[in-house]
Amino acid sequence: MNEKLNQEQRLEAFAKELAELTRKYGVALSVTGGVIIDQPEAFEGIEYFTGNDGDLLPHIGDNRL
């Protein structure tokens, strides 16, 4: 994603791509809040794990976010 976009523009772009993924996989999300990461390169190691009750839990290495 273009690093010159501001946070609001990146969130809008993410929402559009997420809609495409929702249509492709048939999974919709309802999200309140988010995760703050100070260093953008940290996103390179992010993974999601499925939790109980359909939760998606972000992790970077052994750290839960």
N, C-alpha and C positions, 0 to 999 in steps of 0.2 A: 504494500500500500504506500502511496506517496507520503513521505515524511513532511512535506510542506503543507499538508492539510492541517487545519486546526482540529482540536478535539471534537467539536460539534460535527464538522464535516466527516471526520473518520467514523464517528458513531453512526451518522446517516448512511455512509457507504457500507458499514458493517451490517446495518439493518436490512439494506437491500440484498446483500449477499446471503444473509441469514434467511430471508424470505425464499430465495432460490433453493437453499438447502432444505427448508421446510417442505417445499413442494416435491423435491426429489426424494426425500427419505420419509416423509409423512410424520415428522416429529416437530411439534411446536413448543416454544418456550415462553414462559411468563417470568420476566426478570425484574427485580427491584434492587437498585443499588448496583454495585460492581466492585471490581478489584482494582486497587491503585498500585501500579508498578512504576517505581521511579526511573528505572533504567530500561529503555525499550528493548535492548538486546536480551533481556531476561525472558521476553515472550518466545524466543527461539526454543526454549526448553519446556514450554508449557504442554501439559497433557491433561486430558479430562478422563475421569473415572466415573462409572455409574455407581451411585449410592443407593440406599434404600428408598423406596417410594418414588423412584424415577428421578432422583437428583443427579445432576452432573456436577462433579466436584473438580475444580481446577487444582493442579499440583505443578510445581516446578521442582524437579528432583524429589527429595523426601519432604519438601515443605508444602503443607496445605495452605491455600490462599483464602 
